[in-house]
Amino acid sequence: MPLFNICDLRAALRPGQRLLGLDPGKKTIGVALSDVGLMLASPHMGLKRAKLSVNAAEISKIARMQDVGGLVVGLPLSLDGSFGPAAQAARDWTRNLSDMTGLPAAMWDERLSSSAVNRFLIAEADMTRQRRGEVVDQMAAAYILQAALDASIPPREGAFSNS
């Protein structure tokens, strides 16, 4: 299944369907869910990284239970914005996951998402290192999904433009 542009993925959803955000790490896949209005992303859970077929089955189950219509997966671009080996591996993983789950997918720049979440958890939530390790992946997934939701808000009919 080809990867979608985030705006096209959002437009393809049935009313009331959600998006599932994923932050695939080496040990854990952070999972976040949008609300049905596609305005707010919330951390959902962390999945232990396993064989793709195992993770695809777990993600499919979540998607069925939550009426998910598409996936938004973190894209690890290099700090300079270039598309390196990590981004290629993530793109391949996302395409395979999309094929195995039958869900359309889009990718979204995840640069510094884990760093931003860790800074927040230290400064604002005053969490211990152990507790941060338990929640950082799912919060990073929510951070990525929220950015994609914000960037894909459709223009309102009748809204003024500067053009």
Secondary structure, DSSP 8 states (H G I E B T S, - for coil): --EE-HHHHHHHS-TT-EEEEEEE-SSEEEEEEE-TTSS-EEEEEEEE---HHHHHHHHHHHHHHHTEEEEEEEE---TTS---HHHHHHHHHHHHHHHHHT--EEEEE-TTHHHHHHHHHHHTS---HHHHHHHHHHHHHHHHHHHHHHHT----TT-----
